Amino acid sequence: MANRNESLVKEIVAFLGGTRISENALLRHLKHRLILDAGNVDDVAQFAEQLRLHITKEECSQVLDHIAAKAMVGITIDHVETAINELFENRFIEP
């Protein structure tokens, strides 16, 4: 099974001109973490248009930074519950 971060780490390392060694080191370092690609300025622009909100390209970056600063994207207890119930049968622990 591929590492959960492999595709993003490969993209980052390739962009930075790194080596396979640096890629493997970064994958090991992030082994127990999840890197999410939550979106980009094009997504923000598209959603703003759907919401009928006027926003410039420069402001789209500010919106992404605000979302990151407020930790609006992340894993919640509801996400974990949904994933476990969809992946595995009968994992409820009786009280």
N, C-alpha and C positions, 0 to 999 in steps of 0.2 A: 504494500500500500504506500502510495506517495505521502510525503510529509504534508500536513495541512497547509503549510505556508510556502510550499515549493514553487508554485508558479509565480507568486509575487516576489519571493526572494530571488529567483532566477532573473526576473525582469529588472529588479533593483541592481543586482550585481552586474548584469550585462550593461546597464546604463552607466554604471560607475567604472566600467572597464576592469572589473575584478576577475579573479581566477576561480577555477573549480574548487580550489582549496578554501578561498574566502567564502564561497557559496556554502560549502559543507560546514565550515565553522559557524556561519550565521544560522544555518538550519539547526545545528546542535544547540546553539545558544537560545534559540526561540522554540525549542522542542515542545515545551509545555504551554505555549502561548498561541494565540490565534491573531493573525494579522488580517484585517478586513479591508477590502477596497469598497468603501461605503458610497462612492460616487465621485463625480467630477463636476466641473463648472457647466458642462453641457447638460447634465442631469438637472442641475439647479435651474438653469435657463428654461428647460423644457417644462419642469414642474411649475415654475413661476408663470409661464405662459398658460398652462392648463388652469391655473388658479386665477388667471386674468390679473396678474400683478406685474407692474413695470419694474424691470431691473436691468442694469447694464452688465456687461461681461465682467468688469472690474468688481462690481458689487457681488457677483456670483462667488468670487473667491472669498469675500468677506463672509458670505453666508456659510460657506464650507468651514471657515475658521471658527465661526460662532457655534456651529453644530459640534465641532471637535471640542471647543472650550467648555461647552455645556454638557459634554458626554451624552449627546442625544442618540448616539449609535452605540449599541453594546448588547451583550447577552443578558437576558433577564431570566428570572426563575421560571416564567411562563415559557420562554424559548426552550429551556432545559427540559421542562416537563413534557412539552409537545414532542421534542426530539426523542426522548427516552421512550415515550409511549408509542411513537411511530416505528422506532427501530427494534424494540424488544418487547416481548410479551410478558405480562404478569410480573412486573418489577416492584409492585407496591409492597411495602413493609408493614405488616399488621402491627397495630399498637400493642 
